[in-house]
Amino acid sequence: MFSIVQALGWPIWPLLIASVVALALIIERAATLRAQRVVPPRLLDDVLALQARGEAGADVLAKLERSAPLGRILAAGLRNAGAGRESAGQAMSAAGGRVANDLARYLTLLGSIGSVAPLLGLFGTVIGMIEIFSSQQSGTNPQQLAHGISIALYSTAFGIIVAVPAIVAYRHFRSRVDDLVVEMEHQSQRLLETLFAARGGVRDAA
């Protein structure tokens, strides 16, 4: 394998760099987009319990905001709950937009690598073919020519090898981000309904 990389020369280096970057992004996003990290299963219930006991003070909200992406959204809603349901909902929507943007970070780069890698591979093959034919002399051994062409074609193959996992990972993470955003919206709505239904009940009783 190393001998093939050496034979391909400088056109293979952009592909090698792209493969390393793609692998790093896949590992980073796989760790960041875990459902338990983004939307902890008991977080909303714990927040509602604290709110019911009147313990959702500034320190608790600051800790909640740091705990998880969902916590940032819930904390925004609780901070603006005193201004009414509409204000709380708008604050949570704004926080949700920032969280969604953070979750989708680097995905555009990963998708771009998946799209560009085959072109880089083809470019390497074309460069290799040009060098092979420009260096040929009359009477050259056909076996040597065929070997040179096969080496050049490895560049295209390597580009495809880099592109396929990058595209698959991009689509997988894109779908995961969409699912997580939907779940955070659902839990945000639950917080609003529980919070203002309780307040409405208190006003009715009064």
ABEGO torsion letter per residue (X at the ends): XAAAAAAAEAAAAAAAAAAAAAAAAAAAAAAAABAAAABBAAAAAAAAAAAAAGABBAAAAAAAAAABAAAAAAAAAAAAAAAEAAAAAAAAAAAAAAAAAAAABGAAAAAAAAAAAAAAAAAAAAAAAAAAAAABBBGBBAAAAAAAAAAAAAAAAAAAAAAAAAAAAAAAAAAAAAAAAAAAAAAAAAAAAAAAAAAAAAAAAX
